[in-house]
Amino acid sequence: MYLKQLEIAGFKSFAQKIVMQFPPPTTGADGRAGGLTAIVGPNGSGKSNIADAMRWSLGEQSLKTLRGKKAEDVIFSGSATKARLGLAEVSLTLNNDDRAMPVDYPEVVITRRLYRNGEGEYLLNKQPVRLTDAVLLMAKANFGQKSYSVIGQGMVDAILNATPQERKEFFEEAAGVKQYQLKRENSVRKLLHTWENIKQAEAVIEEIEPRLRSLNRQVHKLQRREEIEKELVAKQREYYGAAWQTIAVEEKQVKPQLVQLQTTVTERTRQLAAVQEQLNKLEQEDRRTEVFNRLQQRYQKAIEARSALKESQLVLRNKIEMAQARAKMAASPVPLPEIVERLGAITKTYDAFIAELAAAQRPEQLAVLRERAQTVAQSLRELIALLQHGKKNVQAGAVDPQLQTELHRLSGKLEALDAEVTESQSAITEFNAAEEQKRGKFFDLQRQFQSSQSELNATSAKLSELRVEMAKLDTRREAIEQEVAAELKATDWLADFKPAGSEDANTLHAEIINCKRQLEFIGGIEPETVAEFTQTKERYDFLTTQVTDLRKSLDQLRAVIVELDSTIHRQFNDAFRAINHGFARYFKVLFNGGKAELFAITQDAAEAEEEKKVEAAAEGVEVAEEADTEEEDIKKLLKGHVGKLVVGVEIRATPPGKKLTSVQMLSGGERALTSIALISAIIANNPSPFVVLDEVDAALDEANSERFGAILAELSGKTQFVVITHNRATMHRAAVLYGVTMGEDGVSRILSLKLEEGEKLVNR
């Protein structure tokens, strides 16, 4: 790679566009350097502006180095006859056939523009690029604005006047480790950014982790609650479904019997009516029948009155028993199965009442008896519903005394009616005995009537029992359906339910109660908890994954930095030794003897860190102990603590015949020669594609200028030189000569001459 062309437009004194061509680095004939271009001209003509333009195009940001105060100072500011310009542009065209710059172009044009409004841009082959990318590419090609590619006025002496620490930075540039340092800086920035991201992510993880654990517990409770609720529903379906199906089976068994008994009662009622009709005919035939009818009516009325009193007595007894049951239930709550069982016992008492009512002999009494039985059954159903659903508050207390009094009164009346029934029966028996022979047919019919009446009463009693049983089943079924509607919200599944039959009702009831207790213990949980847990878990998993990935990136960056440090350290040491050797050689060439040497000032990393702590303690600054080993390692890594640290470079130069201990004691010419020897050693060791020297030979006499020219001729085969000079010996070595002049308008202009062609013209 070498510099092929330079274009300047609007930069400082170059108001008009100029183009300068440069020859490739070769060694010419007769000691002339084929790759050396000399730029000459009077003082103030703008020669150094060419070096500034090249430095500026390479990305120089220091206005002091560019000899300006403001950014716009690099733009042509105008003169008495020419207006100022609004744009400065400099382009360097580089031959990249060897691909020294890692881009797939045989020719690379680096352009920098600056507008007077402060906006600027960098272009690489007319494509916008960032300054960082451009600097990195130049560093890989071993040149740039901070390297020794452009050595301006005063920089030669500045190398000797610089501190050892400042010289170290110059030697790092000379060692060609700039590209690795840029990569290291980029890696360090990434590492710091990654480390900050890790700390932030871990802080967020640490913040949300307790909340995630709390939500996790709540979600587990909610899941457990859902499991228990499903189990409860299953148990309830099994419990209520089995009970409902049992009732349905019993109803199917009772209904045919009920229909059959109803048919029997209808038939026997018809038969009894036929016998009664025959008896009525006999009464019309014989007036004695009226006597018997009166006795019979008396007996029947007594029976009816006694039955009514027994019914009232039974109702009172039921009321007393129900009041006593309410008192017991109010005093101590009992489970629903026990309540149903107790109501069954009350129903048995009611069945005894029905048996007594069966003694009634007239068919027309059945409707009254049925209504009364339904009234008592309705009372029992209301009582069962009240006890099962708790719709009313039953107050515990003693049985109403009026009920006891009324019961005693009815008992007295019942005894009187019993006596009257007995007396009526006796009268009928005596009348029948007296009239037996005379009224044989009548008595036969009477016996037949009584027999039919007894059979009808017995059948009616059985029918009443079945109706009561059906009422019980209806009540139980309605109660179950009401409970199912309250617990499970739907009852349509009961008809199609098929019990598993694995557990009995008592076990299922106990398990249902246990499930409800567990649900009460768990309590209510907001449904939004699951959504919050899901979001928090996703965020936690995302951050955890990110931290894992970031730590992998962190480890990779640490490995890259360590490798770069090792490369920089190794390459710097190798280059330092080579430069030191070349420095001694070129020093002897320039001084015809003498001795020159470079010394690297090193310090152990641990010692450097300890010294910093001591200095900080002396200044009253508290040094915090590192609690995080990883963070401490990263900080050490960022500081570049690898083995022995090179903290500075010391220069020792002793011209022949002298004994000096410091370069500060050298004369001006000796200092210039020493600096030139050092620069030559650097160029010889790690040649840049091109080197710009701005009047570095100004302090040299004619003999030393010849030696300097010989060195340039020697090095011109390795690198390309652009020398701004007033020295004739240097001009003599150049292959191309550019002259810079400035007219009255304050604009610099360029005149060019190839010396080989000029010599041919002269020889003609």
C-alpha positions in Angstrom: 0.0 0.0 0.0 1.2 3.5 -0.7 -0.2 7.1 -1.1 -1.2 7.6 -4.7 -2.9 11.0 -4.8 -3.8 13.9 -2.5 -6.7 16.3 -3.3 -7.2 19.5 -1.3 -10.2 21.9 -1.8 -11.0 24.8 0.5 -8.6 23.7 3.3 -6.9 26.6 4.9 -4.9 28.6 2.2 -5.8 26.1 -0.6 -9.0 27.8 -1.8 -8.8 26.2 -5.2 -8.7 22.5 -5.7 -5.2 21.0 -6.1 -4.2 17.5 -7.0 -0.8 16.0 -6.0 0.5 12.7 -7.4 3.0 10.6 -5.5 5.4 7.9 -6.8 5.4 4.5 -5.2 8.2 3.5 -2.7 11.2 2.4 -4.7 15.0 3.0 -4.6 16.0 5.1 -7.6 19.3 5.4 -9.5 22.2 7.6 -8.4 21.1 7.5 -4.8 17.8 9.2 -5.5 14.8 7.8 -3.5 12.2 6.8 -6.0 9.4 7.0 -3.4 10.4 10.4 -2.0 8.4 13.5 -2.8 9.8 16.9 -1.7 7.6 20.0 -1.1 9.4 23.3 -1.2 8.5 26.9 -1.1 9.1 30.1 0.8 8.0 30.6 4.4 4.3 31.3 4.7 3.4 29.9 1.3 1.3 27.1 2.8 3.7 24.1 2.7 2.8 23.0 6.2 -0.9 23.2 5.3 -0.4 20.2 3.1 0.8 18.2 6.1 -2.1 19.5 8.2 -4.5 18.6 5.4 -3.2 15.0 5.4 -3.3 14.8 9.1 -6.9 16.2 9.2 -8.1 13.7 6.5 -6.7 10.9 8.7 -9.1 11.9 11.5 -7.1 14.4 13.6 -9.5 16.0 16.2 -7.0 18.2 18.0 -7.3 21.8 16.9 -4.0 22.7 18.6 -2.2 20.1 16.5 -3.9 21.6 13.4 -2.8 25.1 14.5 -6.3 26.3 14.9 -8.7 27.4 17.6 -12.1 26.5 16.1 -13.2 23.7 13.8 -14.1 26.2 11.0 -10.5 27.5 11.0 -9.5 24.8 8.6 -11.9 26.2 6.0 -10.5 29.0 3.8 -11.5 32.2 5.6 -11.2 34.5 2.6 -8.8 37.3 1.7 -9.0 40.9 0.5 -9.8 39.8 -3.1 -11.4 36.4 -2.5 -14.5 35.5 -0.5 -14.4 32.8 2.2 -15.6 29.3 1.4 -18.2 27.2 3.1 -16.6 23.8 2.7 -13.2 22.1 3.3 -12.5 18.7 1.7 -9.4 16.6 1.6 -9.1 13.2 -0.1 -6.3 10.7 0.2 -6.1 8.0 -2.6 -4.3 4.9 -1.5 -3.2 2.0 -3.7 -4.5 -1.2 -2.0 -3.4 -3.9 -4.3 -1.8 -5.8 -1.5 -5.0 -5.5 0.6 -3.1 -4.0 3.5 -6.3 -2.3 4.4 -8.9 -5.1 4.9 -11.4 -3.9 2.3 -12.1 -5.5 -1.0 -11.0 -2.5 -3.1 -7.8 -2.2 -5.1 -7.9 1.6 -4.5 -9.2 3.3 -1.4 -10.2 6.9 -1.2 -10.4 8.4 2.3 -12.3 11.7 2.3 -13.1 14.2 5.1 -15.5 17.1 4.7 -16.4 20.0 7.0 -19.1 22.6 6.4 -19.0 26.0 8.0 -22.2 25.2 10.0 -20.1 22.6 11.9 -21.4 19.5 10.2 -18.9 17.0 8.9 -18.6 13.6 7.4 -16.1 10.8 6.6 -16.3 8.9 3.3 -14.6 5.7 2.3 -14.8 5.4 -1.5 -17.6 7.9 -1.5 -19.6 5.9 1.1 -20.3 7.5 4.5 -18.5 5.8 7.4 -18.0 6.4 11.1 -14.7 7.9 12.3 -14.2 4.9 14.5 -14.5 2.5 11.6 -12.1 4.6 9.5 -9.5 4.9 12.2 -9.7 1.1 12.8 -9.1 0.4 9.1 -6.2 2.8 9.0 -4.7 1.3 12.1 -4.9 -2.2 10.5 -3.0 -0.7 7.6 -0.4 0.7 10.1 -1.1 4.5 9.6 -3.3 7.2 11.1 -3.4 10.7 12.5 -1.8 9.8 15.9 0.9 7.6 14.5 4.3 8.6 13.1 2.7 8.8 9.6 2.7 12.6 9.8 5.5 14.2 11.7 5.0 17.9 11.9 7.1 20.9 13.0 8.3 20.6 16.5 7.3 16.9 16.8 11.0 15.8 16.3 12.1 17.7 19.4 8.9 16.9 21.2 9.9 13.2 21.3 12.9 14.0 23.3 11.1 16.6 25.5 8.2 14.2 26.2 7.9 12.4 29.5 8.7 8.6 29.5 4.9 8.0 29.8 4.2 10.1 26.7 7.1 8.4 24.8 5.5 5.0 25.7 2.3 6.0 23.7 4.5 7.0 20.7 6.3 3.7 20.8 3.0 1.8 21.0 2.1 3.5 17.8 5.5 2.6 16.3 5.2 -1.0 17.4 2.0 -1.4 15.2 -0.2 -2.4 18.1 -2.7 0.4 17.5 -5.2 -1.8 15.7 -5.0 -4.2 18.7 -5.4 -1.4 21.1 -8.4 -0.1 19.2 -9.9 -3.6 19.3 -9.1 -3.8 23.0 -10.7 -0.5 23.7 -13.8 -1.7 21.8 -13.8 -5.0 23.7 -13.4 -3.1 26.9 -16.3 -0.9 26.1 -18.4 -4.0 25.3 -17.2 -5.7 28.4 -18.1 -2.7 30.6 -21.5 -2.5 28.9 -22.0 -6.2 29.3 -21.0 -6.1 33.0 -23.3 -3.2 33.6 -26.1 -5.0 31.9 -25.4 -8.1 34.1 -25.4 -6.1 37.3 -28.7 -4.4 36.2 -30.3 -7.7 35.2 -29.2 -9.3 38.4 -30.5 -6.4 40.4 -33.9 -6.8 38.7 -33.8 -10.5 39.3 -33.0 -10.0 42.9 -35.9 -7.6 43.1 -38.5 -9.8 41.5 -37.3 -13.1 42.9 -39.1 -12.7 46.3 -42.3 -11.7 44.5 -42.0 -14.6 42.2 -41.6 -17.0 45.1 -44.7 -15.5 46.7 -46.7 -15.7 43.5 -45.5 -19.3 43.0 -46.8 -20.2 46.5 -50.2 -18.6 45.7 -50.4 -20.3 42.3 -49.6 -23.7 44.0 -52.4 -22.9 46.4 -54.7 -22.0 43.6 -53.8 -25.2 41.8 -54.4 -27.1 45.0 -57.7 -25.3 45.3 -58.7 -26.2 41.8 -57.8 -29.8 42.5 -59.8 -29.9 45.7 -62.7 -28.1 43.9 -62.7 -30.8 41.2 -62.5 -33.5 43.8 -65.4 -31.9 45.7 -67.5 -31.7 42.6 -66.8 -35.3 41.8 -67.7 -36.4 45.3 -70.8 -34.3 45.3 -71.9 -35.7 42.0 -71.3 -39.2 43.3 -73.1 -38.5 46.5 -76.1 -36.6 45.2 -76.3 -38.7 42.0 -76.3 -42.0 44.0 -79.0 -40.6 46.4 -81.1 -39.3 43.5 -80.9 -42.6 41.6 -81.7 -44.6 44.7 -84.9 -42.5 45.1 -85.7 -42.9 41.5 -85.4 -46.7 41.8 -87.7 -46.7 44.8 -90.2 -44.5 43.0 -90.3 -46.9 40.1 -91.0 -49.7 42.6 -93.7 -47.8 44.5 -95.6 -46.3 41.5 -96.9 -49.6 40.1 -98.1 -50.7 43.5 -99.8 -47.3 44.0 -101.6 -47.6 40.6 -102.7 -51.2 41.4 -104.1 -50.2 44.8 -105.9 -47.3 43.3 -107.6 -49.7 40.9 -108.4 -52.1 43.7 -109.9 -49.3 45.8 -112.0 -48.1 42.9 -113.3 -51.7 42.3 -114.1 -52.3 46.0 -115.8 -49.0 46.3 -118.0 -50.0 43.4 -118.8 -53.3 45.1 -119.6 -51.6 48.4 -121.9 -49.2 46.6 -123.8 -52.2 45.0 -124.3 -53.8 48.5 -125.4 -50.5 49.9 -127.9 -50.3 47.1 -129.3 -53.7 48.0 -129.5 -52.7 51.7 -131.4 -49.6 50.7 -134.0 -51.8 48.9 -134.4 -54.0 52.0 -135.0 -50.9 54.1 -137.9 -49.9 51.8 -139.3 -53.4 52.2 -139.2 -53.6 56.0 -139.4 -50.6 58.3 -137.3 -52.4 60.9 -134.5 -51.6 58.7 -134.8 -48.0 59.8 -134.0 -49.0 63.4 -130.9 -50.8 62.2 -130.0 -47.8 60.1 -130.3 -45.5 63.0 -128.1 -47.8 65.1 -125.7 -48.0 62.3 -125.6 -44.3 61.8 -125.0 -43.8 65.5 -122.2 -46.3 65.3 -120.8 -44.7 62.2 -121.0 -41.2 63.6 -119.2 -42.3 66.7 -116.6 -44.0 64.5 -116.2 -40.8 62.5 -116.1 -38.6 65.5 -113.5 -40.9 67.1 -111.5 -40.9 63.9 -111.6 -37.1 63.7 -110.5 -36.9 67.4 -107.7 -39.4 66.8 -106.6 -37.4 63.7 -106.6 -34.2 65.8 -104.8 -36.0 68.6 -102.2 -37.3 66.1 -101.7 -33.8 64.7 -101.2 -32.4 68.1 -98.7 -35.1 69.0 -96.8 -34.4 65.7 -96.8 -30.7 66.5 -95.4 -31.5 70.0 -92.8 -33.9 68.6 -91.8 -31.4 65.9 -91.5 -28.6 68.5 -89.4 -30.9 70.6 -87.3 -31.7 67.5 -86.9 -28.0 66.7 -85.8 -27.4 70.3 -83.1 -30.1 70.0 -82.0 -29.0 66.6 -81.7 -25.3 67.7 -79.8 -26.4 70.8 -77.3 -28.6 68.9 -77.0 -28.5 65.1 -77.0 -31.9 63.5 -75.9 -33.0 60.0 -78.4 -33.3 57.2 -78.5 -37.1 57.2 -79.4 -37.2 60.9 -82.2 -34.6 60.3 -83.6 -36.7 57.5 -83.4 -39.8 59.8 -85.3 -38.0 62.5 -88.0 -36.9 60.1 -88.3 -40.5 59.0 -89.1 -41.4 62.7 -91.8 -38.7 62.7 -93.2 -40.1 59.5 -93.5 -43.5 61.1 -95.7 -41.9 63.8 -97.8 -40.5 61.0 -98.1 -44.0 59.5 -99.7 -45.2 62.8 -102.3 -42.4 62.4 -103.0 -43.7 58.9 -103.6 -47.2 60.2 -106.2 -45.9 62.7 -107.9 -43.9 60.0 -108.2 -47.1 58.0 -111.0 -48.2 60.4 -113.3 -45.7 58.8 -116.2 -47.6 57.0 -117.8 -45.1 54.6 -116.2 -44.3 51.2 -117.1 -40.6 51.4 -114.7 -40.3 54.4 -111.7 -41.2 52.3 -111.4 -37.8 50.6 -111.4 -36.0 53.9 -108.8 -38.4 55.3 -106.6 -37.9 52.2 -106.7 -34.1 52.5 -105.8 -34.3 56.2 -102.9 -36.7 55.4 -101.6 -34.3 52.6 -101.8 -31.4 55.1 -99.6 -33.3 57.6 -97.2 -34.4 54.8 -96.9 -30.8 53.5 -96.1 -29.7 57.1 -93.4 -32.4 57.2 -92.0 -31.3 53.8 -91.8 -27.7 55.0 -90.1 -28.8 58.2 -87.5 -30.9 56.2 -86.8 -28.0 53.8 -86.5 -25.6 56.7 -84.0 -27.9 58.5 -82.0 -28.6 55.3 -81.6 -25.1 53.9 -81.8 -23.0 57.1 -84.2 -20.6 55.5 -85.8 -19.9 58.9 -84.4 -19.6 62.4 -86.0 -22.0 64.7 -85.9 -20.8 68.3 -85.2 -23.4 71.0 -87.6 -23.6 73.8 -90.3 -25.6 75.7 -93.4 -27.0 74.0 -96.5 -24.7 74.0 -98.6 -25.5 77.1 -101.8 -25.0 75.1 -100.9 -28.0 72.9 -100.6 -30.2 76.0 -103.9 -28.9 77.4 -105.7 -29.5 74.1 -104.2 -33.0 73.9 -105.6 -33.8 77.4 -109.0 -32.5 76.4 -109.1 -34.5 73.2 -108.0 -37.6 75.2 -111.0 -37.2 77.5 -113.4 -36.8 74.5 -111.8 -39.8 72.8 -112.6 -42.0 75.9 -116.2 -40.9 75.8 -116.4 -41.7 72.1 -114.8 -45.1 72.6 -117.5 -45.9 75.2 -120.2 -44.7 72.7 -118.7 -46.8 69.9 -118.6 -49.8 72.2 -122.2 -49.2 73.2 -123.3 -48.7 69.6 -121.6 -52.0 68.6 -123.4 -53.8 71.4 -126.8 -52.4 70.4 -126.2 -53.5 66.8 -125.1 -56.9 67.9 -128.3 -57.3 70.1 -130.5 -56.0 67.3 -128.9 -58.4 64.9 -129.4 -61.3 67.2 -133.0 -60.6 67.7 -133.7 -60.1 64.0 -131.3 -62.7 62.8 -133.8 -65.2 61.9 -136.3 -62.7 60.4 -133.7 -60.8 58.4 -131.2 -63.4 57.4 -130.8 -61.9 54.0 -130.4 -58.4 55.4 -127.7 -59.6 57.7 -126.0 -61.5 55.0 -125.9 -58.3 53.1 -124.8 -56.4 56.2 -121.9 -58.9 56.7 -121.1 -58.6 53.1 -121.1 -54.8 53.4 -118.9 -54.9 56.5 -116.6 -57.4 54.9 -116.3 -55.2 51.8 -116.0 -52.1 54.0 -113.1 -53.8 55.9 -111.4 -54.8 52.7 -111.8 -51.3 51.3 -110.5 -49.8 54.5 -107.5 -52.1 54.5 -106.8 -51.3 50.9 -107.2 -47.6 51.5 -104.8 -47.8 54.4 -102.2 -49.5 52.2 -102.9 -46.9 49.5 -102.3 -44.1 52.1 -99.1 -45.7 53.2 -97.9 -45.8 49.6 -98.9 -42.2 49.0 -97.0 -41.2 52.2 -94.0 -43.2 50.9 -94.3 -41.4 47.6 -94.5 -38.1 49.4 -91.4 -38.9 51.3 -89.6 -39.8 48.1 -90.8 -36.6 46.4 -89.6 -34.6 49.4 -86.2 -36.2 49.4 -85.8 -35.8 45.7 -86.8 -32.2 45.8 -84.4 -31.6 48.7 -81.5 -33.3 46.7 -82.3 -31.3 43.6 -82.3 -28.0 45.6 -79.0 -28.9 47.2 -77.5 -29.9 43.8 -78.8 -26.6 42.3 -77.1 -24.6 45.1 -73.8 -26.6 45.1 -73.4 -27.6 41.5 -75.7 -25.1 39.7 -77.2 -27.7 37.4 -79.5 -30.7 37.9 -80.1 -32.0 34.4 -77.3 -34.6 34.8 -79.0 -36.4 37.6 -81.3 -38.4 35.3 -78.4 -39.8 33.3 -76.0 -40.3 36.2 -74.6 -43.8 36.8 -73.1 -44.4 40.3 -69.7 -45.9 40.6 -70.7 -47.6 43.8 -67.1 -47.6 45.2 -68.0 -45.7 48.4 -71.0 -45.5 50.6 -73.0 -42.4 51.4 -71.5 -41.8 54.8 -67.9 -42.0 53.5 -68.7 -39.6 50.6 -70.4 -37.2 53.0 -67.4 -37.1 55.3 -65.1 -36.5 52.3 -67.3 -33.7 51.0 -67.1 -32.0 54.5 -63.3 -32.5 54.5 -62.9 -30.9 51.0 -65.0 -27.9 52.1 -62.8 -27.5 55.2 -59.7 -27.6 53.1 -61.1 -24.9 50.7 -61.9 -22.7 53.7 -58.4 -23.2 55.0 -56.9 -22.2 51.6 -59.1 -19.2 51.3 -59.8 -17.1 48.2 -57.1 -16.3 45.7 -57.5 -13.6 43.1 -57.6 -14.9 39.5 -55.2 -12.2 38.4 -52.5 -13.9 40.4 -52.0 -16.5 37.7 -51.6 -13.8 35.0 -49.1 -11.9 37.2 -47.2 -15.0 38.0 -47.0 -15.9 34.3 -45.7 -12.4 33.4 -43.3 -12.4 36.3 -42.0 -15.9 35.5 -41.6 -15.0 31.9 -39.6 -11.9 32.8 -37.5 -13.8 35.4 -36.7 -16.6 32.8 -35.9 -14.0 30.2 -33.6 -12.1 32.5 -32.0 -15.3 33.7 -31.4 -16.4 30.1 -30.1 -12.9 29.3 -27.7 -13.0 32.3 -26.5 -16.5 31.2 -25.9 -15.2 27.7 -24.3 -12.0 28.9 -21.9 -14.0 31.2 -20.9 -16.1 28.2 -20.3 -13.0 26.2 -18.4 -11.6 29.2 -16.1 -14.6 29.4 -15.5 -14.4 25.7 -14.7 -10.7 25.9 -12.3 -11.4 28.8 -10.6 -14.1 26.8 -10.3 -11.7 23.8 -8.9 -8.9 26.0 -6.4 -11.3 27.6 -5.4 -12.5 24.1 -5.1 -8.9 22.8 -3.0 -7.9 25.9 -0.7 -10.8 25.3 -0.4 -9.9 21.6 0.2 -6.2 22.4 2.7 -7.1 25.1 4.6 -9.5 22.8 4.5 -7.3 19.7 5.5 -4.2 21.7 8.5 -6.0 23.2 9.6 -7.4 19.9 9.2 -4.0 18.2 10.9 -2.3 21.1 14.0 -4.5 20.8 14.1 -4.0 17.0 13.7 -0.2 17.3 16.3 -0.1 20.0 18.7 -1.9 17.7 17.9 0.4 14.7 18.1 3.5 16.9 21.7 2.6 17.9 22.6 1.9 14.3 21.2 5.1 12.8 22.6 7.1 15.7 26.1 5.9 14.8 25.4 6.7 11.1 24.3 10.2 11.8 26.9 11.0 14.4 29.8 8.9 12.9 29.9 7.0 16.2 28.6 7.4 19.7 26.1 5.3 21.6 22.3 5.4 21.9 19.9 3.2 23.7 16.3 2.9 24.7 15.2 1.7 28.2 11.8 0.4 29.0 10.7 1.5 32.5 8.7 -1.4 33.9 6.8 -2.1 37.1 5.0 -5.1 38.4 1.1 -4.9 38.3 0.7 -5.6 42.0 3.3 -3.0 42.9 1.5 -0.4 40.7 -1.8 -1.2 42.4 -0.2 -0.9 45.8 1.4 2.4 44.9 -1.9 3.7 43.8 -3.4 2.7 47.1 -0.6 4.3 49.1 -0.9 7.5 47.0 -4.6 7.6 47.6 -4.2 7.0 51.3 -1.6 9.8 51.4 -4.1 12.2 49.7 -6.8 11.2 52.2 -8.8 9.2 49.7 -10.3 6.0 51.2 -9.8 2.9 49.0 -12.7 0.6 49.2 -12.1 -3.1 49.5 -13.4 -5.1 46.6 -16.0 -7.5 47.9 -16.8 -9.0 44.5 -13.9 -11.1 43.3 -15.3 -11.2 39.7 -15.6 -7.4 39.7 -12.1 -7.0 41.0 -10.8 -9.3 38.3 -12.6 -7.3 35.6 -11.2 -4.0 37.0 -7.7 -5.4 36.9 -8.3 -6.7 33.4 -9.5 -3.2 32.3 -6.3 -1.7 33.6 -4.2 -4.1 31.5 -2.5 -5.7 34.5 -0.6 -8.5 32.7 2.9 -9.3 34.1 5.4 -6.5 34.0 3.9 -3.1 33.1 5.8 -0.8 30.7 5.1 2.6 32.3 7.5 4.7 30.2 10.5 4.8 27.8 13.8 6.4 28.6 16.2 7.6 25.9 19.9 7.7 26.5 22.2 9.2 23.7 25.9 9.9 23.9 27.5 11.5 20.9 31.1 10.5 20.2 33.7 12.2 22.4 31.1 13.3 25.0 29.8 11.9 28.2 26.2 12.9 28.8 23.7 11.5 31.2 20.5 13.0 29.7 19.1 13.9 26.3 18.2 17.3 27.7 21.9 18.2 27.7 22.2 17.7 23.9 22.5 20.7 21.6 19.8 21.6 19.2 21.4 19.9 16.2 22.3 16.8 18.3 18.7 16.6 19.5 17.4 16.8 15.9 19.8 14.1 14.8 18.9 11.9 17.8 15.2 12.3 17.0 15.8 11.6 13.3 17.7 8.4 14.3 14.8 7.3 16.5 12.2 8.0 13.8 14.3 6.2 11.2 14.6 3.2 13.5 10.8 3.2 13.9 10.2 3.5 10.2 12.7 0.7 9.4 11.1 -1.6 12.0 7.5 -1.0 11.2 7.1 1.0 8.0 4.0 2.9 7.5 2.5 3.0 3.9 3.6 6.7 3.8 5.4 9.1 6.0 5.1 12.9 6.0 8.0 14.8 7.4 7.4 18.5 7.9 10.8 20.3 8.0 12.4 17.7 10.3 15.8 18.5 8.8 15.6 22.3 9.4 18.2 22.2 12.1 20.7 20.1 10.2 23.9 21.3 8.6 25.0 20.3 5.1 27.0 17.2 6.2 24.2 15.9 8.4 21.7 16.7 5.7 23.6 14.4 3.4 23.5 11.6 6.0 19.8 12.2 6.5 19.2 12.1 2.8 21.2 8.8 2.6 18.9 7.3 5.3 15.8 8.5 3.4 17.1 6.9 0.3 17.7 3.6 2.2 14.2 3.6 3.7 12.4 4.7 0.6 12.3 1.1 -0.5 10.2 0.3 2.5 7.9 3.3 2.7 6.9 6.3 0.8 8.2 9.8 2.0 6.6 13.2 1.6 9.1 15.7 2.9 8.5 19.4 3.4 12.0 20.9 3.4 14.3 23.8 2.6 17.3 21.5 2.5 19.0 21.1 -0.9 20.5 17.7 0.0 17.0 16.4 0.7 15.6 18.0 -2.5 18.4 16.2 -4.4 17.2 12.8 -3.2 13.6 13.4 -4.2 12.0 11.9 -7.3 9.2 14.4 -7.5 9.4 18.1 -6.5 6.4 20.2 -5.7 6.7 24.0 -5.2 4.2 25.9 -3.2 3.6 29.6 -3.8 1.1 32.2 -2.6 -0.2 35.1 -4.6 -1.6 38.4 -3.5 -5.0 36.9 -3.1 -3.7 34.7 -0.2 -4.3 31.4 -2.1 -1.6 28.7 -2.2 -0.8 27.2 -5.5 1.2 24.1 -6.6 4.0 23.7 -9.2 5.3 20.2 -9.9 8.5 18.8 -11.4 9.8 15.3 -11.9 13.5 15.6 -11.4 14.5 12.7 -13.7 12.5 14.3 -16.5 14.1 17.7 -15.7 17.6 16.2 -15.8 16.9 14.7 -19.2 15.8 18.1 -20.5 19.0 19.7 -19.1 21.2 17.0 -20.6 19.8 17.6 -24.0 
